[in-house]
Amino acid sequence: MPEEWFVRVEGKDYGPADLEMLRDWKREGRVLPTNPVRQSDGAVWVTAAEIPGLFEATHPPVQTHAARSEPEAAARAEQPAATIQRRSLGSILSQVGAIYRAGFFPFVALALLTILPSICGQLTAGFVKTTPKVDVDLRTMVAGLFSLSMFALTLVLWPIYIAAIQILTAEFAAGRRLGFFAALNQAVRFWPRVGALCLFVYGVFFLITVFGLLILAIAAAGTSLFSVVFALGLLVLQIWMFGRFFINVLFWQQFAVLDDAGVFDSLRGSKELARSGARLPWFQRPLWRGALIASIWFAFVLLIAFAQEWPHLRNYVSDLMTAQDPQALLQKLAAAQETHGIDPAALALSLMQRIFQPLLGIAFVVLFLDSRSAGRDQQLE
């Protein structure tokens, strides 16, 4: 059976169309090399120039306004039903595990893309930190600059990591296998859009968090009942702002990559999908399912962080219970903090967390596909 494709022109999807029909549309100027396309049974969008045999060794005509009208050979088509049907949350999580196992090596390679620069920076910072009372010399400055450059590299690679997770998950969910470098090649073209969205989304979360810290500072410095009540009121406002924004950006990554939507369209689509399913039971709505998935992941992260710090916390508590001289205890804790270097156990736990981190992205892609499929089914009804 020949491959069939859907073509997106000015936000509308046309198809499915085989290669011969696409060539007719190309000759009429209705399809350009830059138009997004995807296979009829796939979820990943590419450009029409990547379809073998369509634009090779030819010069496509200019797409005029008249030629951009709806193709006569095919009516406007809705996107086909997602490969993952709506089901229970347990079934979704089971599918997440199956996808992670099927693409374990590509997913781990993607995780290493951001892990290695981070680990290099931590090792360098730990090396400098383990040398107490060291003068600022050339070696220290080089180590500091290297650590800073590794942090910057992690930030640069993060949008590529996000886009590649979406692409790999969609391919494995559709029953197709995609290699690491192929996913990376597709993800690079989403870097500007995903990077801009990262700056906005993470920036807003950062500002809301800073607002919460300022509230805590006000509450700690307050001496009157009014100041404490005022700080508590601001804290409630901060929690409301955080929760509301979290809801609105729940699916921005999926819309930006899998739907090939622009920055504002991704935010708008994320908000609409997260708030959809009002007629469903609350535990089946995308909002609550996404919140539960995020809560499970954050609980796992907190558990890892607690396990990393547990030996130090245990020593601190033991010293606190047995110390006779508080000043000597403070000096001992300060000295231990200065000489504390790289902890292999803590580093291993951090590495384990980062290797499992793709599970969070996979879960939201699966939830996105399931929610979109259910939404289309409700519209058809």
N, C-alpha and C positions, 0 to 999 in steps of 0.2 A: 504494500500500500504506500503510495507516495506521501511524502511529508506535506503537512498542511500548516499554514501559519495564520496568525492574527496580526493585523497591522493597525497601529495607532496613528491617526492623523488628526491633529488639533484636538486631542483629548478624547476622540471617539475611536472605538475599536471596530474593525471590519474583518470579515472572514467567517469561517476558515477558507483559505485560498491555497491552491497548490502552486507549484513553481510556474506553470504556464500562465495561470491567471495573474500571478504577480508580475510576470514579464509584460503582460498586456497593460496592467496598471502602470508599470514603469514607463512604457512607451507613451502612454497618455499623460504622463507627468503627475500621476496621482500618488506615486510612491517614490520617495527620495532615499538615498543611502543613509540619511540621518534619522529616518522614521523608526521608532521603536517597533520591534516585532518579537513574537514568541511562538513557539510551536503550539499546536492546538492542544496537546496533552501536557504542556509544560507550564511552569510558573515564572521562569527567568526571562527577562526582557533583554534583547540585544538590539543592535542596529541592523537595518535591512542590508547594509553593505556586507554583513557577515554571512548572509545566506549564499551558499556556494552556487555559482552559475547565474546569479541574478544581475550583478553589476560588474562582473569581471570584464575587463578590457572594453568597457563602454563608457560613454559620457552621458550621464542622465540629464534629461531636459529640466528646465526650470519649472518649478511647481507653481503655476499661476493660481489666482483665486478661483477662477472658474473650474480648473482641473481638480481643486481640492474638494469639490462637491462629493457627495456620497457615491461610491462606485455603483454603476448600474448592474454589474454582474453579481453583487451580493448585498444583501441588506445589512444594516448595522446589527452587529451581534454582541450580545453580552458575553462577558468572559465565562468560559466553561466552569462547571462546578469544580470546586477544589478537590484534590485527591483525598483529603482527609474529611470525613463527614463528622457532624456534631455528635459527640458522645460524652460520657462521664469524664470528670476530671481525672479519675484514676486511669481511665483508658488513654487519655491524652498524655499523662506522665509516663505511662508504659510505652507509648509511641516515641516519646522523647528519648527514653533509654535505648530503644531499638535503633533510632537514627544515630545516636551517639556511638553505639557499638558498631554499626555498619560503616560509619565514617570516622572511626577512632583516630586513625593516623592523620588524615587531613585536618581534623579538628585540633588534635594535639599540636600539629605543625603551626596552625594559626595561633594557638595559645602561646607557643614559643616565640612567635613573632613579637609579642609584647612582653613576654617574660624575660627573655635574655637581656634586653637593654636595662630592664628594671633591676635584675639580679646584679648585673655589672655595676650599676650605680650604687646598690646597697653594699656590695663588697668593697667598693672604693671608699664609700663613706665610713664603713666599719673599720677599714684599715687606718684611716686618719683618726678615727675616734679612739682606737686602741693605743694611740701614742699620747699619753697624758702630758700636759704642759709642754707641748712641742711648739717651737717657734714657727711663725708663718714663713716658710721658705718656699723655694721654687717647687719642690716636690709636693708640698701641701697644696699649693695653688693649682698645679697641674691636676692633682687628684680631684680637687673641688670642681674644676672646669670640666673634667671628664664625667664626673657624676652628674653635673648639670646638663651636659650634652646628652647623656643617656636618658635623662628625664624628658628632655625635649624630643628625642627620637621616639620615645614611647608615645608621646602626645601626637606626633605626626603619623605614627602607624596605627593609632587607635581607630580612626575612621575606616581604614582599609580592613581592619579586623572585623568591625561591625558589619560592613557590607558583605564581606566574604562569608560570615556566619549565616546571613540571610540566604545567600545564593546556594551555599552548600546544603543547607537544611531543606530548601525548596526542591533541590534536585533529588536528594535522597528520599524525600517524602513522595516524590513522583515516581520512585522506583528506578531512577537513573543514578549512575555513579559519575562523580566529577572529581578530577584530580586537584591537588593543592594548587599547582601553578595555574591551572585553567581558572579556578575560582579566584585566585589572586589577580589574574589578568582582567577578569570582568569587574572585580571590586575596585580596581584603581580608578576607573572612570567615574565612580560615584564619590570619589574623595572630596571634591569641592562642596558638593551638596551635603554629604554626611558631616563633613568638618564644620560647615556653617551651622548645621543643626546641633552638633555637639557643643559648640560655643554658646549657643542660645540656651539649650536645655540645661547643661551642666552649670552654666553661668547663673541662671535663675535659681537653681537649687543651692548654689553656693551663697548667693545673696540672702536667700531665705534662711539658710543655716546661720549666717553671720547675724542676721536679725534676731534669731533665737538666742545666740550667745550674748548679744547686747541686753536682751531681756533678762537673762540670768544674772548678768552683772548688775543690772538695776535692782533686781530682787535681793541680791547679796548685799548691796550697799544701802538698801533702804532701811530706815530706822522707824518709820511710822507705819501704821496699819494701812493708810491710804496708798503709800508707795508699793506695799506688798500686793494689795488688791489690784492696783493699776498694772503691775508687772504680770500678775496672773492673767488679767484680761488680755494683755498683749501676747502672752504665751498661747492662749486659746486662739487668737487671731493668726499667730504664726503657724500653728498646727493646721488650721483650716486652709491657709494659703498653700502650705506644703501638700496637703491631701488633694486639694482642687487641681493644682498644677500637675501632680502625679497622674491624676485621672486623665487630664487633657493630653499628656504626652506618652500615654501607655504604649501606643503602637506606631510611634513616629519612625522608628527604624524600618519597620516592614513596609510602610507606605513609601518611604524614600527610595528603597531599593527594589522590592518586589513589584510595587505598582509604578515605579519610575516617576513618582510625583515630585513636583517642585517643593521648595522649602515651605511655603505657606500652605500648599495643598496637602503636604504631609501632616502638618499640624492640624489642619482642619479635618482631614480624614481620620486622624487618630482620635480626635475629640468625639467625632460622630460615632465611630465604631465602639469606643469605650462606653459611651452612654446609650448604646443600642440595647435591644432585648428587654425593653421595659415590661413586655407582657410575659416574659419568662420568669420562672422562680429565681429568687435572688442568687442562689448558688450556681445558676447556669448562665448568668450574665457575664459578658466579657470583663466588666469592671471588677467584679468580685473574684473571678477566676484569676485575673492578672494580679490582683492584690495578694491572693493566697500564694501564687507561685513566687512572687517577689518576697513575701514573708518567709517562705520556706528557705529561699536562698540566703536571705539576710540572717536567719537563725543559724544556718550552716556557717556563714562567715564569722558570726559572733562566737560560735563554738570553736572554730579554728583559732581565732584571736585569743580566746580564753586559754586554750591549750598551749599556745605559744608563751603566754605570760604566767602560766600557773607555777612553774618552778620559782620564778622571782617573787611572785606573790606569797608563795608558801614560805620562802626565806624571810621576807619582810615581816609577815605575821609572827613567825617564830622569834625573830629578833625583837619585835615589839613586845612580845609577852615575857621575854626573859631579860630584857635590858634593864640595868640598874641606873645607868646614866643617860638621860635623854639626849644630851649634847653629843656624847660619844656615838650614840646610835645614828644621829643625823649625819655626823662626819663619816661613819662607816657606809651609810647608804649613798652619800654623795660620791665617795671614793669608788664604790662598786658601780655606780652609774657611769663614771668617767672611764673606768677600765673595761666596761662591758663591750665586748666585741661581737664577732659573728657567732651566733648560736646555730650549730648544724641542725638541731632538732626543729628549731623555729623556722629555719630556712626551708627544711623539708616540708613542714606543714604549709608554709606559704606557697611553695611550688605545687603541692597537691591541690590547694585551693584554686590556683590559676589554671591548672590542667582541667579541673572540673568546671571552670567558668563558662565554657561554651554551652553547657547544659541550660543556663539561663536564657541565652539567645535562642537556642533550639526550642525551648518551651514556649517562648513568645511567638515564634514563627508558627508553630503548630497551633497555638491558640488563635492566632490571626487567621490562618486558613480555615480553621473550624468555625470561627465566628462569621467570617465572610460567607462561607458556604451556607450557614444557617440563615444569614440575613437575606441572601438571594432566594432561598427556599420560601421564606415568609413573604417576600415580594411577589413570587409567582402564585402563592395562594391567594 
